[in-house]
């Protein structure tokens, strides 16, 4: 398994066949097997955004987070301009709650 990459895009396989179909622009997390990804839940560490998935093909393209630039993501609700965001249970970006706590933000 690769531990570094110079490009903002990386190919992976789906953890479950066609689980990511029609989920472009959703956040993904590493799957249980090497080089696999799944939809990110609020308790996962999101690694990137799904950018391409073809039906029946287990391979997907992921835009890695932290590689600079901008990337289109799906919103899980209304997000005010300048608001801090995180990801929710449905792999979509949501406004960070005002409650005290420790959060991972994008």
C-alpha positions in Angstrom: 0.0 0.0 0.0 1.2 3.5 -0.9 2.0 5.8 2.0 2.5 9.0 0.0 1.2 10.6 -3.2 2.2 13.8 -5.1 -1.2 14.1 -6.8 -4.5 15.3 -5.2 -6.3 12.3 -6.8 -5.9 8.6 -5.8 -7.6 5.5 -7.1 -9.3 3.1 -4.6 -11.7 0.2 -4.6 -15.1 0.2 -3.1 -15.5 -1.6 0.2 -18.8 -3.0 -1.1 -19.7 -3.3 -4.8 -21.7 -0.3 -6.1 -22.2 1.1 -2.5 -20.8 4.4 -3.8 -22.9 4.5 -7.0 -24.4 8.0 -7.5 -22.5 9.3 -4.4 -20.1 11.6 -6.2 -19.1 14.7 -4.1 -19.7 12.7 -0.9 -16.9 12.3 1.7 -15.2 8.9 2.0 -13.2 7.1 4.6 -10.8 4.2 4.4 -12.5 0.8 4.4 -11.5 -2.3 6.4 -9.4 -3.8 3.5 -6.3 -2.3 2.1 -6.9 0.4 -0.6 -10.7 0.4 -0.1 -13.0 3.3 0.7 -16.6 3.7 2.0 -19.0 6.6 2.7 -17.7 8.6 5.7 -19.9 8.6 8.8 -19.7 11.3 11.5 -17.3 9.0 13.5 -15.0 8.2 10.6 -11.9 10.1 9.6 -12.8 11.4 6.1 -9.8 11.2 3.7 -11.3 12.7 0.6 -14.3 13.3 -1.7 -15.6 10.8 -4.3 -15.2 12.2 -7.8 -15.9 9.3 -10.1 -17.7 5.9 -9.9 -19.0 3.7 -12.8 -21.7 1.1 -12.2 -20.3 -2.4 -11.9 -16.7 -1.2 -11.7 -15.2 -1.5 -8.2 -12.6 1.2 -8.8 -13.3 4.8 -7.8 -11.4 8.1 -8.0 -11.0 10.1 -4.8 -9.9 13.8 -4.4 -7.8 13.7 -1.2 -8.4 16.3 1.5 -5.4 18.5 2.5 -3.9 18.6 -1.0 -4.7 22.3 -1.6 -7.2 23.9 -3.9 -11.0 23.5 -3.7 -13.3 20.6 -4.2 -17.0 20.3 -4.7 -18.9 18.5 -1.9 -22.5 17.8 -1.1 -24.1 19.8 1.6 -26.4 18.2 4.2 -28.4 21.4 4.8 -28.1 25.2 4.6 -24.6 26.5 5.3 -24.1 30.2 6.0 -21.3 32.0 4.4 -18.1 31.7 6.5 -19.5 29.0 8.7 -17.2 26.2 9.9 -18.2 22.8 8.6 -17.7 19.1 9.4 -19.2 15.9 8.0 -22.4 14.2 9.1 -23.6 10.6 9.2 -24.7 10.8 5.6 -21.2 11.7 4.2 -22.4 15.2 3.5 -20.9 18.5 4.8 -22.9 20.1 7.6 -22.5 23.3 9.7 -20.4 22.7 12.8 -22.6 22.6 16.0 -22.3 25.4 18.6 -22.1 22.9 21.4 -18.8 22.6 23.3 -16.7 19.6 22.2 -13.9 18.4 20.0 -14.7 18.3 16.3 -12.9 17.6 13.0 -13.5 20.3 10.5 -12.9 20.8 6.8 
